[in-house]
Amino acid sequence: MSASLADHEFALCLTHDVDRVYKTFQAPYYAVTERDPSHLRSLVTGERPYWQFEELMALEDDLGVRSSFYVLNEKSFLREKSPRAWLRPENWKLFAGRYDPTDPELVDAFRTLERGGWEVGLHGSYDSADDRDRLRYEKRALEEVLDGPVVGGRQHYLNLVAPRTWEHHRAIGLRYDASYGSSTRYGFDGRYGVIRPFDDEFVVFPLTLMERALLPWAPSLEWAWRECRRLLEEAHEHDAVMTVLWHPRYMNEDEFPGYRTLYERLIREARAMGAWIGPCGECYELLERRREASSSQR
């Protein structure tokens, strides 16, 4: 990749929120709602349709790009939540599918990502947006399994208490956040660059497109692609920093047809348009070099 964003027409940051790595409660839920018992197969065969680390790495390696993976360390539902919370159905969706990021197999996956040039960042847990101690704990726990420091991340469900969440992030040593955005709308909203909420080195990457805001409602895959192409053209026109989020589980084409195809097409088209493509952490470093160079010339 180029050592300067100035060599490119715009920037495309690729991100993945690692919300779920195992298909647990989702299996019976989809079996009932979609009247498709094949969703139950993974409960008895050992298949892992949401474990997509190797597939994503292979795809991005083939495309010659890298991305950011944000790791979730959610609270234990039964151990850390009150019995009253157990009775709320929405909490089962939030907490029952948690994974342990210190599990040896996951540690191996995260280290493989990091050593291969991918960024492994923090996916702040659901209740952590205004809990500095919890965020600090989650960051340290993740850094203990990695070779290098965690420099940024995104809050689970895009939970954000601005500007306090960013103050917490900066205080625990994060350099950027990518939580500013929507899970139901997509686009630039007239904002084409990063945000510096404290007018210093801390940066916010606005989320331009989450796959769930587009594909479930698209009348066709080709229509969804035209929307992606429109966003790329807008990014090109305004020399923008465009950030996209594809959850790893959506790379399973058997359950989510079209998601992987659209992601790959987005990357290929962005490259053809002259974009810089990579993780938020690397984009942050390039932005900082540009800012420092600009300051030294004043």
Secondary structure, 3 states (H helix, E strand, C coil): CCCCHHHCCEEEEEEEEECCCCCCCHHHHHHHHCCCHHHHHHHHHCCCCCCCHHHHHHHHHHHCCCCEEEEECCCCHHHHCCHHHHCCHHHHHHHCCCCCCCCHHHHHHHHHHHHCCCEEEEEECCCCCCCHHHHHHHHHHHHCCCCCCCCEEEEHHHCCCCCHHHHHHHHCCCCEECCCCCCCCCCCCCCCCCECCCCCCCEECCCCEEHHHHHHHCCCHHHHHHHHHHHHHHHHHHCCEEEEECCHHHHCCCCCCCHHHHHHHHHHHHHHCCEEEECHHHHHHHHHHHHHHHHHCC
